[in-house]
Amino acid sequence: MSEEFTFLGVTIPKLATYGGGFLVAWGIAAYFLQSADPPSFTALIPAIIAAPLLLLGILAQKNEANLHHYMHAAMAVALLMVLGGARVITGFDTMSSLAIASHIILILTGVCFMTGGIMSFRHARKSREG
């Protein structure tokens, strides 16, 4: 079994970096794209939630000795992203299109990262056993 696991063609730390970076950019863009005057701070929530994911991805790439600690923490952040985005289920009719899009993007990014992370954890366990 190969040592390095990839999901969608990238390593899990890079997936955390890309996903976190995308959500930070999305949150900042959503803040400036909203029609409210003054802009609502809540549009930055995806960026605030994803900033730790981005940071953990960068740290995992720089300090591979603690990779498993960073990735476990990143999985917790991804779970919070999914749970936070799930609000769209109950508040769908009262949300703006931008808010709905932000919640759906949070869910999709979190699920994508969690899927890759779970597969990576299973790969690591099989590598240790085999």
N, C-alpha and C positions, 0 to 999 in steps of 0.2 A: 504494500500500500504506500502511495507517495506521501511524503512528509507535508507538503504544502497543499492545503485545501483551497479550492476556488469555487465561487458561486457567481454565475452569470459572467464568468471570465475574469473576475477580480478576487483578490484575497478579502477576507472578512474585515480586517482593519481598513483597507481601502474603501470597501463598501460603506463602512461607518463614516469615513471621511467624505465620500461622495454624497451619501444620503444626507448627512448633517449639513454639508455645504450647500446642497440644493435647497434644503428647507430654510436655512438662514437667508439665502438669497430670495426665496419665495416670500418669507415673512417681511423682509424689507421692501420688496416690490409691492406686496399687498398693502403695506402701510401707505405707500405713496399712490397706489391705484384706487384706493377707496374714494367714494364720492362725499363722505362726511367732511364737514368743515367746522372745527378743526378735525384732523384725522384721529381716529380712535386708536389708542395704545394697544387694544386687544388684537389688532391686526398683526402685531409683532409676536403673538404667542407661538406660532410655528418656529420662528427664529429663536425664541427664548428656550423652547423645549429642545430644539435640535442642537443648540450650541454645545451642550455637554457631549452629545453624540459625536460631533465634529472634533471636539477636544480629545475625547477618548480614542477616536480613530487615529489622530495624529500621535498621541502618546504611545499607542500600541505599536505604531510603525517605528518610533524612535527607540523604544525600550522593550525589546522582545522578551527580555527576562520576565517581565510582568504582564505579558500579553494576555494570559488567561484571566488575570484580575480585571484588566481594562475591558475585555470583551464581556465578562460577566456583568460588569457595571453598565456597559453599553446595551446589553440585553434588557436590563431593568429600565433604562431610558426608553428603549423601543417599546416596551410594554406600556409605559406611561403615555407614549405617543398614540398608541392604538386606543387606549382607554380614554384619553382626552379627545381624540377625534370621534369616538363613538357617540359623543353628544349630538352629532348630526342626526342620529336616529330619532331622538325625542324632540329636537328643536328645529326640524327641517322646515316647517311652515313659517317660522318666525325669523329665519336667517336670510341674509343677503346672498346673492350668488357667489360673491367673493368668499364669504364665510363658509358656505357649503363646500366650495372648492378647496379651501384651506383644510377643512376637517377631513375631506376625502383623501387629500394628498398626505396628511398626517397618518391616516390609517394605512394607506398603501405603502408608504415608505417604511412605517413601523413593521408591518407584516412581512414585507420583503426582507428587511434586515433580520427579523426574528427567524424567518424560515432559513436563511443562510446561516445564521448563528447556531440554530439547533442542528442543522446538518453538519456544521463544522465541529460542534461538540461531540456528535456521534462519531465523526471521522477520527477525531483525536482519541476517543476511547477505544475504538477498534484498532488504531495504530499502536496504542500502549499494550493492548491485549495480544496483538498478533506479532 
